[in-house]
Structure formats: C-alpha cells, structure tokens
Amino acid sequence: MNDNQNPALRHATNSIVIAGERLIGPGIDEKVVGLAMLAAGVAHLGRLMPAEALRDHLSRLVEELAGAEARP
C-alpha cells in the first residue's frame, strides 16, 4: 500500500509535522526538535517491538540513510 494513500498514516504524519512546527520557536533549533521527535519515536517503537527487531530495523534505516547521502 502506498503510504500517501493511507488516511491514518497521512493524518499521523501531518500531526507530527504540526507538533514539530509548534515546538520550533525563538532560540530552539529545528535540528534539536527533529532529533527529540526522532528519539521519542524510537522510544515508542521500543515499547512495541522486541529489542532485536528494533535493532535490525534501525540498522537498515541507517544503511538506507547512508546510501542516500552518498548519492549525488
């Protein structure tokens, strides 16, 4: 299923974007807000997934991000 066609996922994504925009204010760097939101998401996944599965998932994500950075 295309993530863009899933109304629940689209709503969740929009909610996260709005929350991040509201958190970014005077003196608060958007990178700090992004990292805090990412950390909260990982912590939440840690409650939903077995530790080994979460490590594997995050490892694949890091590999994908590293590959994306290497592309021109």
C-alpha positions in Angstrom: 0.0 0.0 0.0 1.2 3.5 -0.8 1.8 5.4 2.4 0.4 8.5 0.8 -2.9 6.8 0.2 -3.4 5.6 3.8 -5.5 8.3 5.5 -4.5 7.2 9.0 -0.8 7.4 8.2 -1.3 10.7 6.4 -3.1 12.1 9.4 -0.4 10.9 11.8 2.3 12.5 9.6 0.5 15.8 9.4 0.1 15.7 13.2 3.8 15.2 13.7 4.7 18.0 11.3 2.3 20.4 13.1 3.7 19.4 16.5 7.3 20.0 15.3 6.3 23.4 13.8 4.8 24.4 17.2 7.9 23.3 19.1 10.3 25.3 17.0 10.4 28.8 18.4 12.8 31.5 19.3 16.0 30.0 20.4 15.1 26.4 19.6 16.9 24.9 16.7 14.8 22.8 14.3 17.5 20.1 14.3 17.1 19.8 18.1 13.3 19.5 17.7 13.8 16.9 14.9 16.2 14.8 17.0 13.9 15.0 20.0 10.9 13.8 17.9 13.0 11.0 16.4 14.2 9.9 19.9 10.6 9.9 21.1 9.6 7.8 18.1 12.4 5.3 18.7 11.4 5.0 22.4 7.8 4.3 21.4 8.9 1.6 18.9 11.0 0.1 21.8 7.8 -0.5 23.7 6.1 -2.1 20.6 8.9 -4.2 19.1 11.3 -6.8 20.6 14.7 -5.3 21.1 16.4 -7.4 18.4 13.8 -6.5 15.8 14.2 -2.8 16.7 18.0 -3.0 16.4 17.6 -4.7 12.9 15.1 -2.1 11.8 17.3 0.8 12.9 20.4 -0.7 11.4 18.6 -1.0 8.0 17.4 2.6 8.3 21.0 3.8 9.0 22.2 1.9 5.9 19.5 3.4 3.8 20.3 6.9 5.0 24.0 6.4 4.4 23.2 5.3 0.9 21.0 8.3 0.3 23.8 10.7 1.5 26.3 9.0 -0.9 24.1 9.6 -4.0 24.7 12.8 -5.9 
